[in-house]
Amino acid sequence: LKLWSFVVGQVPMDFAVGEDVTVWSQTEGKWVNATVLEKANGNLTVQGAPGAPPSVVPAGSILVSYHGGALRKWMHPGTFGTYALKVETAQESDIGTDSGHQPPPVFSSTKRAVRLPDASVVAQAAIPEEGDVAPAAVLQCDKGHTMFAKVAREMLNVVRGSRANTCDSCGQSIDLRADAFYRCRACRIEYCMACVHERLERQGVSSHGLGFDPLTEIMAGDILLFGPDHWGIHHTVLSRGRMKPAQLDIVELLETPAGAEVFECQTIESTRGSKGEDTEWYPATTYFQRIDGETAVVADLPTGDDTLQVADPPVGLKVLLHPLRDGHFDNKAFKKAIDWGSKAAGRYGKRQAVKAWLAQAFNHGVPEIIKAEKFPDAQRRANLLKDLHRRWEQRPICAALCIEVWQMYFEVKGQDAGQPD
């Protein structure tokens, strides 16, 4: 691996309008020839994708065009000498557009790290206090039972072999490779997503109404499921805030395909490969692209860092929306729960992941559910809370983080209400 390092402070670099330059293309993973179309003599306010917040392009930035004019992007002065080079500099360094030498980003097996000056400032800019405005969408069967969402192709199903699922409403088969469905455990029936949307509309929650965007319904507490791929659903991430259009600076760096919408969301997860500055959990801003209705994870930016971790290739996404909407969710209490869990977090547990998988296999995929009727008095609830605290001390896996934070949230709410049990 050959890395090229240029220090802007030691090698001043500037470009003129009309000049031919060499820039690094994240999309193709190689150096490409480009032309400078415009130069910002002062700070410019640029509007990105529809609905995205305006972005400030700092003075000295250059707008470059490449791939025959099909792609354009602004290059920050801090990228001069690393992602934007003069043609003669690239030739002297033996960085040709057809050469096999590696570029500034550092590659790993699943992600490549892309240095973006001031990225953390961009990602953290203008994060307002969020209200709870997402609509409630609790699905019920004909007998009034609450139905639960399930992803058709989880890791356990990949190994043990999934049975053929058929919708009990319309009779159509459910795609076990990529689909999801809702199940009523009491009636032992399942509905496909098309029938789910119809039933939600009858309940007054329209998924096709004017101005409604399911992706931007995502809020703090919702659970992001990565996949399915050849391993099925293989990772879970907890949302810490609202899904919203991404900042233009990030969109341009990612160089997503034409027509793609790019979104961002504050997240936290437990993973083997990454952790935060002061916690074993991994807080980040995660980025998503949506093309023709299909959403995928394309990158994440660790909190307080300027290195964008780009998923190569993008990872499929499913989402579980929690039911505490329409004013029933307390953002401050949830943030307190995340802070509590982050401070006490242990390292990701590889052995714990194996134990959890085996437990699910022995239980035939039936989850263990805490039911209120099993804990009718204060003593039993106190024993349950003590048992939960003991479990929190174990090394977490990705799914455990989501469960743990939600359990902490309910304990925080109980303490705030003067009902610690």
Contacts in CASP RR format, 6 or more apart in sequence:
PFRMAT RR
TARGET T0000
AUTHOR 0000-0000-0000
METHOD contacts of the structure
MODEL  1
LKLWSFVVGQVPMDFAVGEDVTVWSQTEGKWVNATVLEKANGNLTVQGAP
GAPPSVVPAGSILVSYHGGALRKWMHPGTFGTYALKVETAQESDIGTDSG
HQPPPVFSSTKRAVRLPDASVVAQAAIPEEGDVAPAAVLQCDKGHTMFAK
VAREMLNVVRGSRANTCDSCGQSIDLRADAFYRCRACRIEYCMACVHERL
ERQGVSSHGLGFDPLTEIMAGDILLFGPDHWGIHHTVLSRGRMKPAQLDI
VELLETPAGAEVFECQTIESTRGSKGEDTEWYPATTYFQRIDGETAVVAD
LPTGDDTLQVADPPVGLKVLLHPLRDGHFDNKAFKKAIDWGSKAAGRYGK
RQAVKAWLAQAFNHGVPEIIKAEKFPDAQRRANLLKDLHRRWEQRPICAA
LCIEVWQMYFEVKGQDAGQPD
1 102 0 8 1.000
1 106 0 8 1.000
2 101 0 8 1.000
2 102 0 8 1.000
3 102 0 8 1.000
3 104 0 8 1.000
3 106 0 8 1.000
4 82 0 8 1.000
4 93 0 8 1.000
4 95 0 8 1.000
4 101 0 8 1.000
4 103 0 8 1.000
4 104 0 8 1.000
5 82 0 8 1.000
5 104 0 8 1.000
6 13 0 8 1.000
6 81 0 8 1.000
6 82 0 8 1.000
6 85 0 8 1.000
8 77 0 8 1.000
8 78 0 8 1.000
8 80 0 8 1.000
8 81 0 8 1.000
8 82 0 8 1.000
11 81 0 8 1.000
13 80 0 8 1.000
13 81 0 8 1.000
13 84 0 8 1.000
13 85 0 8 1.000
13 86 0 8 1.000
13 89 0 8 1.000
14 80 0 8 1.000
15 21 0 8 1.000
15 36 0 8 1.000
15 39 0 8 1.000
15 62 0 8 1.000
15 80 0 8 1.000
15 84 0 8 1.000
15 86 0 8 1.000
16 36 0 8 1.000
16 39 0 8 1.000
17 36 0 8 1.000
17 37 0 8 1.000
17 38 0 8 1.000
17 39 0 8 1.000
18 35 0 8 1.000
18 36 0 8 1.000
18 37 0 8 1.000
19 35 0 8 1.000
19 36 0 8 1.000
19 86 0 8 1.000
20 33 0 8 1.000
20 34 0 8 1.000
20 35 0 8 1.000
20 87 0 8 1.000
21 33 0 8 1.000
21 34 0 8 1.000
21 35 0 8 1.000
21 36 0 8 1.000
21 62 0 8 1.000
21 64 0 8 1.000
21 84 0 8 1.000
21 85 0 8 1.000
21 86 0 8 1.000
21 87 0 8 1.000
22 31 0 8 1.000
22 32 0 8 1.000
22 33 0 8 1.000
22 34 0 8 1.000
22 84 0 8 1.000
22 85 0 8 1.000
22 86 0 8 1.000
22 87 0 8 1.000
22 89 0 8 1.000
22 90 0 8 1.000
22 95 0 8 1.000
22 96 0 8 1.000
22 97 0 8 1.000
23 31 0 8 1.000
23 32 0 8 1.000
23 34 0 8 1.000
23 64 0 8 1.000
23 66 0 8 1.000
23 75 0 8 1.000
23 83 0 8 1.000
23 84 0 8 1.000
23 85 0 8 1.000
24 30 0 8 1.000
24 31 0 8 1.000
24 32 0 8 1.000
24 82 0 8 1.000
24 83 0 8 1.000
24 84 0 8 1.000
24 103 0 8 1.000
24 104 0 8 1.000
24 105 0 8 1.000
25 31 0 8 1.000
25 32 0 8 1.000
25 66 0 8 1.000
25 71 0 8 1.000
25 255 0 8 1.000
26 105 0 8 1.000
26 114 0 8 1.000
26 253 0 8 1.000
26 254 0 8 1.000
26 255 0 8 1.000
26 310 0 8 1.000
27 71 0 8 1.000
27 255 0 8 1.000
27 256 0 8 1.000
27 257 0 8 1.000
29 103 0 8 1.000
30 97 0 8 1.000
30 103 0 8 1.000
31 85 0 8 1.000
31 90 0 8 1.000
31 95 0 8 1.000
31 96 0 8 1.000
31 97 0 8 1.000
31 99 0 8 1.000
31 103 0 8 1.000
32 66 0 8 1.000
32 67 0 8 1.000
32 97 0 8 1.000
33 66 0 8 1.000
33 87 0 8 1.000
33 97 0 8 1.000
34 64 0 8 1.000
34 65 0 8 1.000
34 66 0 8 1.000
35 64 0 8 1.000
35 65 0 8 1.000
35 66 0 8 1.000
36 62 0 8 1.000
36 63 0 8 1.000
36 64 0 8 1.000
37 63 0 8 1.000
37 64 0 8 1.000
37 65 0 8 1.000
37 72 0 8 1.000
38 62 0 8 1.000
38 63 0 8 1.000
39 60 0 8 1.000
39 61 0 8 1.000
39 62 0 8 1.000
39 63 0 8 1.000
40 57 0 8 1.000
40 58 0 8 1.000
40 59 0 8 1.000
40 60 0 8 1.000
40 61 0 8 1.000
40 62 0 8 1.000
40 63 0 8 1.000
40 74 0 8 1.000
41 59 0 8 1.000
41 60 0 8 1.000
42 58 0 8 1.000
42 59 0 8 1.000
42 60 0 8 1.000
43 56 0 8 1.000
43 57 0 8 1.000
43 58 0 8 1.000
43 59 0 8 1.000
44 56 0 8 1.000
44 57 0 8 1.000
44 61 0 8 1.000
45 54 0 8 1.000
45 55 0 8 1.000
45 56 0 8 1.000
45 57 0 8 1.000
46 54 0 8 1.000
46 55 0 8 1.000
46 56 0 8 1.000
46 57 0 8 1.000
46 74 0 8 1.000
46 248 0 8 1.000
47 54 0 8 1.000
47 55 0 8 1.000
47 248 0 8 1.000
48 54 0 8 1.000
48 55 0 8 1.000
48 248 0 8 1.000
48 251 0 8 1.000
49 245 0 8 1.000
49 248 0 8 1.000
49 251 0 8 1.000
49 261 0 8 1.000
49 262 0 8 1.000
51 245 0 8 1.000
52 245 0 8 1.000
52 246 0 8 1.000
52 247 0 8 1.000
52 248 0 8 1.000
52 251 0 8 1.000
52 262 0 8 1.000
53 126 0 8 1.000
53 245 0 8 1.000
53 247 0 8 1.000
53 248 0 8 1.000
54 248 0 8 1.000
55 122 0 8 1.000
55 247 0 8 1.000
55 248 0 8 1.000
55 249 0 8 1.000
57 74 0 8 1.000
58 76 0 8 1.000
58 77 0 8 1.000
60 77 0 8 1.000
61 74 0 8 1.000
61 75 0 8 1.000
61 76 0 8 1.000
61 77 0 8 1.000
62 74 0 8 1.000
62 75 0 8 1.000
62 84 0 8 1.000
63 72 0 8 1.000
63 73 0 8 1.000
63 74 0 8 1.000
63 75 0 8 1.000
64 72 0 8 1.000
64 73 0 8 1.000
64 74 0 8 1.000
64 75 0 8 1.000
64 84 0 8 1.000
65 71 0 8 1.000
65 72 0 8 1.000
66 72 0 8 1.000
70 258 0 8 1.000
71 255 0 8 1.000
73 252 0 8 1.000
73 253 0 8 1.000
73 255 0 8 1.000
74 249 0 8 1.000
74 252 0 8 1.000
75 83 0 8 1.000
75 84 0 8 1.000
76 117 0 8 1.000
76 118 0 8 1.000
76 249 0 8 1.000
78 117 0 8 1.000
79 116 0 8 1.000
79 117 0 8 1.000
81 89 0 8 1.000
82 104 0 8 1.000
82 115 0 8 1.000
83 104 0 8 1.000
85 93 0 8 1.000
85 95 0 8 1.000
90 96 0 8 1.000
94 101 0 8 1.000
95 101 0 8 1.000
95 103 0 8 1.000
104 115 0 8 1.000
105 112 0 8 1.000
105 113 0 8 1.000
105 114 0 8 1.000
105 115 0 8 1.000
105 310 0 8 1.000
106 112 0 8 1.000
106 113 0 8 1.000
107 113 0 8 1.000
107 312 0 8 1.000
110 311 0 8 1.000
110 312 0 8 1.000
111 309 0 8 1.000
111 310 0 8 1.000
111 311 0 8 1.000
111 312 0 8 1.000
112 309 0 8 1.000
112 310 0 8 1.000
112 312 0 8 1.000
113 307 0 8 1.000
113 308 0 8 1.000
113 309 0 8 1.000
113 310 0 8 1.000
114 253 0 8 1.000
114 299 0 8 1.000
114 307 0 8 1.000
114 308 0 8 1.000
114 309 0 8 1.000
114 310 0 8 1.000
115 306 0 8 1.000
115 307 0 8 1.000
115 308 0 8 1.000
116 122 0 8 1.000
116 249 0 8 1.000
116 250 0 8 1.000
116 253 0 8 1.000
116 301 0 8 1.000
116 306 0 8 1.000
116 307 0 8 1.000
116 308 0 8 1.000
117 306 0 8 1.000
118 306 0 8 1.000
119 249 0 8 1.000
119 250 0 8 1.000
119 301 0 8 1.000
119 305 0 8 1.000
119 306 0 8 1.000
119 307 0 8 1.000
119 308 0 8 1.000
120 301 0 8 1.000
120 303 0 8 1.000
120 304 0 8 1.000
120 305 0 8 1.000
120 306 0 8 1.000
122 247 0 8 1.000
122 249 0 8 1.000
122 250 0 8 1.000
123 247 0 8 1.000
123 250 0 8 1.000
123 264 0 8 1.000
123 285 0 8 1.000
123 301 0 8 1.000
124 303 0 8 1.000
124 304 0 8 1.000
125 247 0 8 1.000
127 266 0 8 1.000
129 331 0 8 1.000
130 219 0 8 1.000
130 220 0 8 1.000
130 241 0 8 1.000
130 242 0 8 1.000
130 331 0 8 1.000
131 331 0 8 1.000
132 219 0 8 1.000
132 324 0 8 1.000
132 325 0 8 1.000
132 326 0 8 1.000
132 327 0 8 1.000
132 328 0 8 1.000
132 329 0 8 1.000
132 331 0 8 1.000
134 217 0 8 1.000
134 218 0 8 1.000
134 219 0 8 1.000
134 321 0 8 1.000
134 325 0 8 1.000
134 326 0 8 1.000
135 205 0 8 1.000
135 217 0 8 1.000
135 325 0 8 1.000
135 326 0 8 1.000
136 205 0 8 1.000
136 323 0 8 1.000
136 325 0 8 1.000
136 326 0 8 1.000
136 328 0 8 1.000
137 200 0 8 1.000
137 205 0 8 1.000
137 321 0 8 1.000
137 323 0 8 1.000
137 325 0 8 1.000
138 146 0 8 1.000
138 323 0 8 1.000
139 146 0 8 1.000
139 147 0 8 1.000
139 182 0 8 1.000
139 191 0 8 1.000
139 196 0 8 1.000
139 199 0 8 1.000
139 200 0 8 1.000
139 203 0 8 1.000
140 146 0 8 1.000
140 147 0 8 1.000
140 199 0 8 1.000
140 203 0 8 1.000
141 147 0 8 1.000
141 184 0 8 1.000
141 186 0 8 1.000
141 187 0 8 1.000
141 189 0 8 1.000
143 184 0 8 1.000
143 186 0 8 1.000
143 187 0 8 1.000
145 184 0 8 1.000
145 185 0 8 1.000
145 186 0 8 1.000
145 187 0 8 1.000
146 184 0 8 1.000
147 182 0 8 1.000
147 183 0 8 1.000
147 184 0 8 1.000
147 191 0 8 1.000
148 182 0 8 1.000
148 183 0 8 1.000
148 184 0 8 1.000
148 185 0 8 1.000
149 180 0 8 1.000
149 181 0 8 1.000
149 182 0 8 1.000
149 320 0 8 1.000
150 180 0 8 1.000
150 181 0 8 1.000
150 182 0 8 1.000
150 183 0 8 1.000
151 180 0 8 1.000
151 225 0 8 1.000
151 228 0 8 1.000
151 233 0 8 1.000
151 318 0 8 1.000
152 162 0 8 1.000
152 165 0 8 1.000
152 174 0 8 1.000
152 175 0 8 1.000
152 176 0 8 1.000
152 177 0 8 1.000
152 178 0 8 1.000
152 179 0 8 1.000
152 180 0 8 1.000
152 181 0 8 1.000
152 228 0 8 1.000
153 162 0 8 1.000
153 176 0 8 1.000
153 177 0 8 1.000
153 178 0 8 1.000
153 179 0 8 1.000
153 228 0 8 1.000
153 232 0 8 1.000
153 233 0 8 1.000
154 232 0 8 1.000
154 233 0 8 1.000
155 231 0 8 1.000
155 232 0 8 1.000
155 233 0 8 1.000
155 234 0 8 1.000
155 357 0 8 1.000
156 357 0 8 1.000
156 360 0 8 1.000
156 361 0 8 1.000
156 365 0 8 1.000
157 176 0 8 1.000
157 232 0 8 1.000
158 230 0 8 1.000
158 231 0 8 1.000
158 232 0 8 1.000
159 361 0 8 1.000
160 361 0 8 1.000
162 176 0 8 1.000
164 173 0 8 1.000
164 176 0 8 1.000
165 173 0 8 1.000
165 174 0 8 1.000
165 176 0 8 1.000
165 181 0 8 1.000
165 190 0 8 1.000
166 172 0 8 1.000
166 173 0 8 1.000
166 174 0 8 1.000
166 190 0 8 1.000
167 173 0 8 1.000
167 174 0 8 1.000
167 181 0 8 1.000
167 190 0 8 1.000
167 191 0 8 1.000
167 192 0 8 1.000
167 194 0 8 1.000
167 195 0 8 1.000
168 189 0 8 1.000
168 190 0 8 1.000
168 191 0 8 1.000
169 191 0 8 1.000
169 192 0 8 1.000
169 195 0 8 1.000
170 192 0 8 1.000
170 194 0 8 1.000
170 195 0 8 1.000
172 192 0 8 1.000
172 194 0 8 1.000
174 181 0 8 1.000
174 190 0 8 1.000
174 192 0 8 1.000
177 228 0 8 1.000
178 228 0 8 1.000
179 192 0 8 1.000
179 193 0 8 1.000
180 193 0 8 1.000
180 318 0 8 1.000
181 190 0 8 1.000
181 191 0 8 1.000
181 192 0 8 1.000
181 193 0 8 1.000
181 196 0 8 1.000
182 190 0 8 1.000
182 191 0 8 1.000
182 193 0 8 1.000
182 196 0 8 1.000
183 189 0 8 1.000
183 190 0 8 1.000
183 191 0 8 1.000
184 190 0 8 1.000
191 199 0 8 1.000
197 207 0 8 1.000
197 208 0 8 1.000
200 206 0 8 1.000
200 207 0 8 1.000
201 207 0 8 1.000
201 208 0 8 1.000
206 212 0 8 1.000
207 214 0 8 1.000
215 243 0 8 1.000
215 263 0 8 1.000
215 288 0 8 1.000
215 290 0 8 1.000
215 295 0 8 1.000
216 242 0 8 1.000
216 243 0 8 1.000
216 244 0 8 1.000
216 263 0 8 1.000
217 243 0 8 1.000
217 321 0 8 1.000
218 224 0 8 1.000
218 239 0 8 1.000
218 241 0 8 1.000
218 242 0 8 1.000
218 243 0 8 1.000
218 265 0 8 1.000
218 319 0 8 1.000
218 321 0 8 1.000
219 239 0 8 1.000
219 241 0 8 1.000
219 242 0 8 1.000
219 243 0 8 1.000
219 325 0 8 1.000
219 329 0 8 1.000
220 239 0 8 1.000
220 240 0 8 1.000
220 241 0 8 1.000
220 242 0 8 1.000
220 266 0 8 1.000
220 329 0 8 1.000
220 331 0 8 1.000
220 334 0 8 1.000
220 335 0 8 1.000
221 238 0 8 1.000
221 239 0 8 1.000
221 240 0 8 1.000
221 241 0 8 1.000
221 322 0 8 1.000
221 329 0 8 1.000
221 334 0 8 1.000
221 405 0 8 1.000
221 406 0 8 1.000
222 238 0 8 1.000
222 239 0 8 1.000
222 319 0 8 1.000
222 320 0 8 1.000
222 321 0 8 1.000
222 322 0 8 1.000
223 236 0 8 1.000
223 237 0 8 1.000
223 238 0 8 1.000
223 239 0 8 1.000
223 319 0 8 1.000
223 320 0 8 1.000
223 322 0 8 1.000
223 402 0 8 1.000
224 236 0 8 1.000
224 237 0 8 1.000
224 238 0 8 1.000
224 239 0 8 1.000
224 265 0 8 1.000
224 267 0 8 1.000
224 286 0 8 1.000
224 297 0 8 1.000
224 317 0 8 1.000
224 318 0 8 1.000
224 319 0 8 1.000
225 233 0 8 1.000
225 235 0 8 1.000
225 236 0 8 1.000
225 317 0 8 1.000
225 318 0 8 1.000
225 319 0 8 1.000
225 320 0 8 1.000
226 233 0 8 1.000
226 234 0 8 1.000
226 235 0 8 1.000
226 236 0 8 1.000
226 237 0 8 1.000
226 297 0 8 1.000
226 315 0 8 1.000
226 316 0 8 1.000
226 317 0 8 1.000
227 233 0 8 1.000
227 234 0 8 1.000
227 235 0 8 1.000
227 315 0 8 1.000
227 316 0 8 1.000
227 317 0 8 1.000
227 318 0 8 1.000
228 316 0 8 1.000
228 318 0 8 1.000
229 315 0 8 1.000
229 316 0 8 1.000
233 318 0 8 1.000
235 269 0 8 1.000
235 271 0 8 1.000
235 398 0 8 1.000
236 269 0 8 1.000
236 398 0 8 1.000
236 399 0 8 1.000
236 401 0 8 1.000
236 402 0 8 1.000
237 267 0 8 1.000
237 268 0 8 1.000
237 269 0 8 1.000
237 286 0 8 1.000
237 398 0 8 1.000
238 267 0 8 1.000
238 268 0 8 1.000
238 269 0 8 1.000
238 338 0 8 1.000
238 401 0 8 1.000
238 402 0 8 1.000
238 405 0 8 1.000
239 265 0 8 1.000
239 266 0 8 1.000
239 267 0 8 1.000
240 265 0 8 1.000
240 266 0 8 1.000
240 267 0 8 1.000
240 268 0 8 1.000
240 283 0 8 1.000
240 335 0 8 1.000
240 338 0 8 1.000
241 265 0 8 1.000
241 266 0 8 1.000
242 265 0 8 1.000
243 263 0 8 1.000
243 264 0 8 1.000
243 265 0 8 1.000
243 288 0 8 1.000
244 263 0 8 1.000
244 264 0 8 1.000
244 265 0 8 1.000
245 261 0 8 1.000
245 262 0 8 1.000
245 263 0 8 1.000
245 264 0 8 1.000
246 262 0 8 1.000
246 263 0 8 1.000
246 264 0 8 1.000
246 287 0 8 1.000
247 264 0 8 1.000
250 262 0 8 1.000
250 264 0 8 1.000
250 287 0 8 1.000
250 299 0 8 1.000
250 301 0 8 1.000
250 308 0 8 1.000
251 262 0 8 1.000
253 308 0 8 1.000
254 262 0 8 1.000
254 287 0 8 1.000
254 289 0 8 1.000
254 298 0 8 1.000
254 299 0 8 1.000
254 308 0 8 1.000
254 310 0 8 1.000
256 262 0 8 1.000
256 289 0 8 1.000
256 298 0 8 1.000
257 289 0 8 1.000
257 291 0 8 1.000
259 291 0 8 1.000
260 289 0 8 1.000
260 290 0 8 1.000
260 291 0 8 1.000
261 289 0 8 1.000
261 290 0 8 1.000
261 291 0 8 1.000
262 287 0 8 1.000
262 288 0 8 1.000
262 289 0 8 1.000
262 290 0 8 1.000
262 298 0 8 1.000
263 287 0 8 1.000
263 288 0 8 1.000
263 289 0 8 1.000
263 290 0 8 1.000
263 295 0 8 1.000
264 285 0 8 1.000
264 286 0 8 1.000
264 287 0 8 1.000
264 288 0 8 1.000
265 285 0 8 1.000
265 286 0 8 1.000
265 288 0 8 1.000
266 283 0 8 1.000
266 284 0 8 1.000
266 285 0 8 1.000
266 286 0 8 1.000
267 283 0 8 1.000
267 284 0 8 1.000
267 285 0 8 1.000
267 286 0 8 1.000
267 300 0 8 1.000
268 281 0 8 1.000
268 282 0 8 1.000
268 283 0 8 1.000
268 284 0 8 1.000
268 338 0 8 1.000
268 342 0 8 1.000
268 401 0 8 1.000
268 405 0 8 1.000
269 281 0 8 1.000
269 282 0 8 1.000
269 284 0 8 1.000
269 398 0 8 1.000
269 401 0 8 1.000
270 280 0 8 1.000
270 281 0 8 1.000
270 282 0 8 1.000
270 345 0 8 1.000
270 348 0 8 1.000
270 396 0 8 1.000
270 397 0 8 1.000
270 398 0 8 1.000
270 400 0 8 1.000
270 401 0 8 1.000
271 282 0 8 1.000
271 348 0 8 1.000
271 398 0 8 1.000
272 348 0 8 1.000
272 350 0 8 1.000
273 282 0 8 1.000
273 348 0 8 1.000
274 282 0 8 1.000
274 284 0 8 1.000
274 302 0 8 1.000
274 309 0 8 1.000
275 281 0 8 1.000
275 282 0 8 1.000
275 347 0 8 1.000
276 282 0 8 1.000
276 283 0 8 1.000
276 302 0 8 1.000
276 303 0 8 1.000
277 303 0 8 1.000
277 304 0 8 1.000
278 342 0 8 1.000
279 342 0 8 1.000
279 343 0 8 1.000
279 345 0 8 1.000
280 345 0 8 1.000
280 346 0 8 1.000
280 347 0 8 1.000
280 348 0 8 1.000
281 341 0 8 1.000
281 342 0 8 1.000
281 345 0 8 1.000
281 396 0 8 1.000
281 401 0 8 1.000
282 302 0 8 1.000
283 302 0 8 1.000
283 303 0 8 1.000
283 342 0 8 1.000
284 300 0 8 1.000
284 301 0 8 1.000
284 302 0 8 1.000
284 303 0 8 1.000
284 309 0 8 1.000
285 300 0 8 1.000
285 301 0 8 1.000
285 303 0 8 1.000
286 297 0 8 1.000
286 299 0 8 1.000
286 300 0 8 1.000
286 301 0 8 1.000
287 297 0 8 1.000
287 298 0 8 1.000
287 299 0 8 1.000
287 300 0 8 1.000
287 301 0 8 1.000
288 295 0 8 1.000
288 296 0 8 1.000
288 297 0 8 1.000
288 298 0 8 1.000
288 317 0 8 1.000
289 295 0 8 1.000
289 296 0 8 1.000
289 298 0 8 1.000
289 314 0 8 1.000
290 296 0 8 1.000
294 316 0 8 1.000
295 316 0 8 1.000
295 317 0 8 1.000
296 314 0 8 1.000
296 315 0 8 1.000
296 316 0 8 1.000
296 317 0 8 1.000
297 311 0 8 1.000
297 314 0 8 1.000
297 315 0 8 1.000
297 316 0 8 1.000
297 317 0 8 1.000
298 310 0 8 1.000
298 311 0 8 1.000
298 314 0 8 1.000
299 308 0 8 1.000
299 309 0 8 1.000
299 310 0 8 1.000
299 311 0 8 1.000
300 308 0 8 1.000
300 309 0 8 1.000
300 311 0 8 1.000
301 307 0 8 1.000
301 308 0 8 1.000
301 309 0 8 1.000
302 309 0 8 1.000
322 329 0 8 1.000
322 406 0 8 1.000
330 409 0 8 1.000
330 413 0 8 1.000
333 409 0 8 1.000
333 412 0 8 1.000
333 413 0 8 1.000
333 416 0 8 1.000
334 405 0 8 1.000
334 409 0 8 1.000
336 412 0 8 1.000
337 405 0 8 1.000
337 406 0 8 1.000
337 408 0 8 1.000
337 409 0 8 1.000
337 411 0 8 1.000
337 412 0 8 1.000
338 405 0 8 1.000
340 408 0 8 1.000
340 412 0 8 1.000
341 392 0 8 1.000
341 404 0 8 1.000
341 405 0 8 1.000
341 408 0 8 1.000
344 392 0 8 1.000
344 393 0 8 1.000
345 396 0 8 1.000
345 401 0 8 1.000
346 395 0 8 1.000
346 396 0 8 1.000
347 395 0 8 1.000
348 395 0 8 1.000
348 396 0 8 1.000
348 397 0 8 1.000
348 398 0 8 1.000
349 395 0 8 1.000
349 396 0 8 1.000
349 397 0 8 1.000
351 395 0 8 1.000
352 394 0 8 1.000
352 395 0 8 1.000
352 396 0 8 1.000
352 397 0 8 1.000
352 400 0 8 1.000
353 397 0 8 1.000
356 397 0 8 1.000
356 399 0 8 1.000
356 400 0 8 1.000
360 367 0 8 1.000
370 384 0 8 1.000
374 380 0 8 1.000
375 381 0 8 1.000
375 384 0 8 1.000
378 421 0 8 1.000
381 421 0 8 1.000
382 421 0 8 1.000
385 411 0 8 1.000
385 421 0 8 1.000
388 407 0 8 1.000
391 404 0 8 1.000
392 404 0 8 1.000
392 407 0 8 1.000
392 408 0 8 1.000
394 400 0 8 1.000
396 404 0 8 1.000
411 420 0 8 1.000
414 420 0 8 1.000
END
